[in-house]
Each structure stands twice: as structure tokens, then as C-alpha cells.
Amino acid sequence: MAAIYLVHHSHTDVGYTHDQPIVWELYRRFLDAALDACERDLDTDAEWAMCWTVETTAPLLHWLQSASDRQVERFLRLAKAKRIEVTAMFANLTPLCDTDELIESLQPLYRLRTDFGLDIRYAMNCDVNGHNWTLVDVLLDAGIEGFSMAINEHFGGAPLVRPTVFRWQGPSGRTLLAFNGFIYGMANWLGIGSNLTTLRDEWLPKLHQHLRQVGWTLPFLMLQVVHPFGDNGSVWLALREFVRRWNEQVGEPRLCLATPRQWWDALRPFTDQLPTYRGDWTDYWNFGCLSSARETAINRRNRGRLLVADQLFAFLSGMRRATTDDTFQPFLSRLPALRSQAWQSLLLWDEHTWGADISVRHPESEDTYSQWHHKAHYAYHARSLSLLLQRDGIAELAKQIPRQEGDALIAFNPLPWRRVVAAAVPPQVLRLRGTPDDPTASRHSQDREFVGTRRWWLPPTEVPPIGYCVIVRSQLLERPEEELPVSDDEVVETDWHCLTFDRTQGGIVSWRDKRLKRELVDEKAGWRFAGVVYERVADLQHPWARHLLCETRFGAFVYQRGFKPDWRADRWSSQRCLSHRVVQTPIGIEVTQVLEVPGLASPATVRVRLPFHSPHLEVEAEWLMGMTTHPEGTYLAFPFAIPNAIARLDIGGCAMQPEVDQLPGCCRDYFTVQRWLDLSNEEFGVTVACPINPMVQLGDFHFAHNQARFEWLGRATGHRPDCWHGVVVLRANRRWALLAGRGMGAFVGRLRERLLLGFASDGGSSAGCRWARSANAPFAPGHGVAGLGGHQRVDAPPLLRGDEPCCHRCPRTEGAGHRRPRRSGGGGNFAAGH
């Protein structure tokens, strides 16, 4: 071992150790301190000369907002001298980010490169356990040459062995240099910066032994080092003197304070020797997002609205028509800033910090409450701005469409294929508060929650690809909800399906698909189809019950993960069906069951909708969680009768097959899904659209099992060999060592789940994926600003062809990267207005 490169940085937690506003101010001070420390050594090239790495761009962007010209000049001079380096990631992100969101997170690189001349070629993330597979291609498109991970294995694990350098092959087949390094505090654990003797006599021999065991052959290593404070710590000035003394008194290996660029430059001559690994870097940690399930669902809807707003304004630009009303110009000029704020808040919700470091042990602490409200603000801020931007987009489109008498709504389709939609029209849309020509309060009153009873219904209506249609008032069906036919039928049928419900305990006991002539429910599974399941750690007396799930030993060279796969669980599904109600609406049949489920703070309400116009089902469930901090979770179970099924998951515009498309050693217990998952055999299959919930388990309940391989039949858990081919949708949990909060969000608010299930008879064709992307597109009707004259008819051609994609542009360096087309409208929310 000739050298150890020490990359000094602060690990960015937006919260956790301090309230979020304090964190942003602290990072301004960290950067000011880094300038002083690095500038002091600018005249020497000694190995002990201070270097600083800006781990993520979000704190740098905050610093730039208030930094003086003098401070910026100092920063740029040090960056040019390679004493300070900026890496590419916006924050330490979770797999909640889909491909569009990852691209958006890299937009600051364009400004940092063009306005400030920063040469940003490398990226790093710490703490988090994985990333969506598409990150490979997103980083390459953005001109990034290397990516490092420093995983925290608490309640998780790192793939392969650590450390290892490899070529990470993305969905496109291209490869990105990747370093699966030690946890970011490893250098501190070895005594670097604090104890020279301990490092020399104890830890250095152990380090050499570990490197031999994992097959490390390179003559150098990179370790990350942080301030003794830990996460969100400043510059550690004692490193300089420690490195100087070590190199003078010991000398082997040489210690060198460095930036990531020096490490990657040293590695470059050896890249031909590196192995290639292909697949998704599946994350362990993301189950924590459901400790605040309501806000996670809200933020997924936020993203869909923002992407539709982008499509709407791109569509308007394509029409090459601009408003002549001067009163709108100030508002339009503010749109880019509002969009930027919305995307930043969206990203900061999907950032990895989920609660104060004391939130479970002290749930009533003011620190816990304060950090939760700051965190939740990101989701709700993005909600407000995404509603505003989408509504402005559809209203501005409405202004461009000549109007005829009787026009009621316009409907815009952001997807590159035709859509057929049917829905209840919210009363606040047809009975507009204010006036139709008001672009301010009247316009934006339409996106309030659906209040009152349903009365007006949009029958099945076709909308052209990347286009719009006008809906006249006479097309709408008036059927007051209180006058709809009601029954308590056990068997419900449409032209597509025949469903049999259990009116005693609740759930679906049979689902017969008439087209396929197949039964789709596994009656032997032991769990009702579309049934709510409550799960908790069985031992209620244990002083820290999370240790019954996972107990990680922290320290250098920990070889065993802390999971305890044999943990004992209590699980209950519904014991009694309190009510069973069947309503026939003008557009379909709705079955509502109210179920008594032990462990929940309220009865669970499950609604199953069978539309007349489409061969899919919609399942919506809601319930209240209690106030306990004991580890618990809730699920919706879907035991399908699909023999020899293959599972495929959407991880951001890319289909991933568990095990086949995963890095060795990453999570197999549960998965983060973006828009859909598909279970198919050679003859038939089912596609499940997941518009608001990202977390699923496949085949059985697998939390904390630490499966070495994805076992679809569940043999690894000791169940019978023909264990059900089911999907278990994880809806909310309190297993993580941090909670978003107590007494708010997921803990008192009503949780709501919405899934759509559709079928493809050809065993998993692209038609199922297309349907699922469309199913992630809720109908959002509304008034706009009134136009004049006639209007374009429904059957007129769209103004933009379906093969003309809207582009989400990746930041680039000269000669690197390209414009990445995004054809889907990014989630395809279906927007409408008048």
C-alpha cells in the first residue's frame, strides 16, 4: 500500500443533527472555514495541505446566494488550484427519485460550469444504500466520469465487497466507473486525525488484512474523513498536523489530503483491470419513507403535476402563439423561478434525511416536532407550486383555444398515445367560484380537495396524443350520487370481470377475468386479495424492539450485517366486515367495504372500482395509524394465481427484473417502484400501477430477511414450496430508527392507498407498461380563462405529433452529454381545464 488518499468533507444531512434552517446556515459557515483552511496552505504542494470536497451541490447553492464577490473569487481560485472540488449530486438522494427527477437534480451543474467555470466530473453519495439503475446513464449524460458510494450498513448493506472499484453497467449498456467504498467515517474509526499510535499498531495491520481478504490489489486506497462531530460537521484542522506527523514519523503508506479527482486520476491507469457489474443498486433504506406515508404520496403526485406543467408549456410554445394580454406578462416571467422552487422542494423531500436523531427515543421532543415540520414543508411547498403551475398551464392553453357556446372543459393528454378517460367532475370546477376570466383567485380555486357529493360525470372520452380535446356541457352526465343504485351484492360483474367479495371478513375471494377465462386470485395464499394486513414485532416488552429486527455493530471491518431474519412477527388481517356497499355509477361499479383490522387506530375502508370502459380494476384503501413508536407496518396483500410468473419493476422509465437486473448483494427483501410492476408468465399476466405508493414486497412478507437471492416462491422463509405469487404493498411503517414525527403526518392523518390493476393476455407485452403509465395519470378537470369564437373538435389532429418528444435536458460539459428525450410526460398526469 503506497498511499491512502483522504477525502475530507462534511456529510450532508438536511436535518438529523440540527433543524433544517440551521443546517443551511452551518454549511455557509463550513464553506467559509474551508476557504480559510485551504487558502492557508495554497503555497505548498505538501501532502498535508488542506483540501476540501463539497459533497453535494445544494449547500453550495445556498452559500452562493449570500456569499460576497470576494468569497466567490476565493472559492474559484482554490477550485482552480484543485484544493476544493465540487461533486455533482444535489444531495444524498433516495430511490424515490425517478429518472426525470435525477436529471432535474443535476441542472445546477450547468450554472456551476458556465457561470463559475467549475470543472465537475465526479459524483459521490454517502449514507444511502443504493440508487436507481438509470442513474448510470443520467450521470454519463451529464459528463460525469466516476461515482463513489460510502454506504452506512445500519438497517442495510453494501453490495459486492468493500472496498471495490468496478464498471457499473447501466440500462443502455454504457458503463460508469464506480467505487463501492467504506462508510464515510472509516478514516475516523481507524484513528486518522486523532491517534497516530493506534493507527500504526492496531488498525493499519487490520486494514491490510481486510484488503487481502477482499482481493484489493491496487497500491492505493481512498478513505473519507469527517469532523469528529460527525454528520453536518465542519473542517477538521487537526488533519493537517496529523498527516504531516504520520508522513514524517511512519511514512508508509503515505497519507495525502486529496479531493476525489486525485483519487480518480490515480485509478485511471488501472481501469482496464476492473470488472463490470450490471444492474440496479437496490436500496435497503427507503422503507423509511413510509414513516411519513401521506407526505410521500403527496410528493409523488407533486412530481407528476410538475412534469405535466412542463409538457403544457412546451405544448404552448409549439403552438407558436402567445397571449396579447399585457396583464399576464409579469406572471409568466415568474414561472421559471416558481418551477425551480417547486423542483428543489420536491428533491429535498426525496433527500435521505427522515427525522431528528432523537425522534424515536424522544418523540415528544421539540427537536423532533421542529425537524418534522421543516421536512414536511418541502412536500407541501412542492404541492402548492405544482398545483399552481399545472393549473396555469392548462388555463393558458384554454386561452389559445377558440370557444363555442356550450363548451365546458378542455382535456390535455401529455402522453404520446391516445387516452380514453372517464371520471367524476369535481363540483368546484363546474360551479366556478369567481369569474371565468379571472386568472388569479378564481383560476386557482379549482384545485381544492373534492368536496361535497358527486353529481356530474365525464363518460369515456378519447383525447389525442400530446394534444387536447374540448368537452361540451351536453357530453357530461348528471347523476346525483344520492340517487345512484345501491345494493349489497356479493358478486359484481362487468363485461370484463366477475368479482366475488367476502361479506363476513372482507376482501375479494374470487376474481374471474372473462377475456382470459382465468381465476386470478390464489385462494390458498392465506390472505384475502386486496386485504389490509397489520404487522408488528411480537415482543412488546423489549426495551428497544428494533434490535429484534436488526442490530448493527458499528466500527471498522464489520463483516456481518445486523439483520435477524428469524424475528417474530404478529400479523392480522380483517376480522370482520362492518359494512359492504355496492354502488353503480354512470361510469362503473364501486364496492366499498369497511373492515375491522386489529392494531389499526380506525377501521380500514377499501374501495374497489370496476370501470365500464376499461379492463382494469382500481383498489383504494385508507385507515388511521395509532400513536405508538413500536416497530409496526401495514400492507395491502394481492395473492395472484399466476404460475411461474416473472416480476418486472419500473425503476424510472426502465424495467428491472429482480435478481437478473440487480448488483450482487443489494436488497432483495423489498423494492422501490416508480409507476408500475408486472407479473407475467408465457401466457398471461397482470400489471399493477402504483401512482402514490413506492414500496412493494414480492412473494411473501420479507422485511429484514436479508435474502441473498430473490426467491420468488418464498422458500427462503420456510414456507411451502408453492408459496403464493403475490404482491405485498408496504403502506406505512415505524421500523426505522428515525421517525418523521409523532402526532402528525402518517401517525394521525388518514393513510390512503391507490392501485390500479390491468391485464395483458400476451404475457407481459409493452401494452401493459403503456397502460400502467396511463393509469398513473389522474383526471384533473377545471375551468380556464374564456376564449372567443369556435374551437377545435375532438377528432382534429394534435398540434404536436406523438413522435415529437418533450426534452428534459441533461447538464453537459463541452463535448459531453446530450439532450435526453422524455416521451412519457413523466408520469403522464391527465390535466384538464376550461
Protein Blocks (a to p, Z undefined) as FASTA:
>chain_A
ZZdcddddddddeejjlcfklmmmmmmmmmmmmmmmmmmmmmpccfklccdddfbfklmm
mmmmmocfklmmmmmmmmmnopaccdfbfbdcdfkbcfklmmmmmmmmmmmmmmnopacf
bdcdehiabdcfklmmmmmmnopabdcddddfehiacehidddddddddfkopacddddd
ddfklmmmnopojammlmmmmmmmmmmmmmmmnopabfbdcdddddfklghiacdfklmm
mmmmmmmmnopacdddddfklmmmmmmmmmmmpccdedddddfklmmmmmmmmlmmmmmm
mmmmmmmmmmmmmmmmmnopacfbfklmmmmmmmmmmmmmmmmmmmmmmpmbecjfklmm
mmmbmklmmmmmmmmmmmmmmmmmmmmmmmmmmmmmmmmpccdehiabdcddfbfbdcdd
dddddfklmmcghjfklcklmmmmmmgccedjdfbdcddddddehiaddddfklpccddf
klpccdfbfbdcdfkbccdddfkngpjfbdcdfklopafbdfknopaehiacddddfblm
bfblmlmmoccdedehiabdfbdfkbccdddddfbdfbdcddddfkbccdddddddehia
bdcdddddddfkbccddddddddddfbfbdcddddddddddehiacdddeehpacdehjl
ccehiafkbccdfkbccdddfkbccddddfkbcbdcehiacehklpabdcfkommnopaf
klccdddddfbdcfbfbdfbehiajlmmccdddddddddfkgopaklmmmmmmmmmccdd
ddddddehjdddfklccfbdfklccdddddddehiacddddfklnnopacddZZ
